[in-house]
């Protein structure tokens, strides 16, 4: 299925002008018709999903605690476990 720029802009949640800028900059290059009009396909939707995900800055936050100083070895084990899980 082919989408005209205004249809694709609505799907993407951006303006047609943004699509034009992305095309010019190479961020999301549109296909062209024989008349040199921009068209978008499912391939572009998949690329767009990747672009939007790349723009989101993500962080992993972990929290470890124990209730007394005597439990310090437990805290160290928690920290090691969380470090292992968060690095995957």
N, C-alpha and C positions, 0 to 999 in steps of 0.2 A: 504494500500500500504506500502511496506517495502522499505527502502532506505539503500543502502550500505554506509559505512562511508564516502567514497569520494563524493558520491552524496549528503549526508546530510551536509557535510562540505561546499559544494558549496552553498546550500540553506541557511545555517547559516552564511556564510561569515567568516568562521574560518578555520583553518587547521585541518587535520585529527588528528594531534598530540594534538591539543587543545581538540578535542572530547575525545581522549583517556585519557587526564588528567582529564577532567570533569567526565568521567566514573569512574576513579580510586578514585577521591576525593568525589564522591557522588553528585556532583553538577548537573549532567545530566546523569543518569544511563541508558546505552543502554540495549536493550533486547539482548538475545543471541540465536543463532541457535543451533541445536543439535551438530554441530561441534564446538561450543563455539565461533563463529564469532559474532561480534557486528552488530546489525541491528537497524534501527530507524523507527518510525512510525509517524502518525499524532499526536499521544499523545506527542511525543518528540518535535514536531514543536510547539505545544501549550505551553509546558514547557519552550521551548527556548524563546518564546515571553515574558513570565513572567520573565525569567532571564535577558534578555536584558533590559526590562523596569525597573527592580530593580537596574540595574547598572547605570541608568541615574539619576543624582542628579537634582532634580527640585526645583525651587523656585517660589514663587508668589511675584511679585513686583507690588505695587500700588502707585499711585501718586495723591495727593490731593493738591489743591491750591485755593487761592482766591486772588483778586487783591488789596484789601485794609484791613487794620486792623479792620475796622468797620464790615467786613464780617466774623469775627472770629467764630461766632455761625454757620455760613454756613460751615466753614472749619471743625468744630467739628462734624457736622452732616455727612459730607463727609467721615471723618475718621471712624466714627462708621459704616457707610454703607459698606465701603471697608473692614473693619475688619470682619464684618459679612459674606460678600461674600467670602473673601479669606480663611476663616476658614472652609468652607464647602468642 
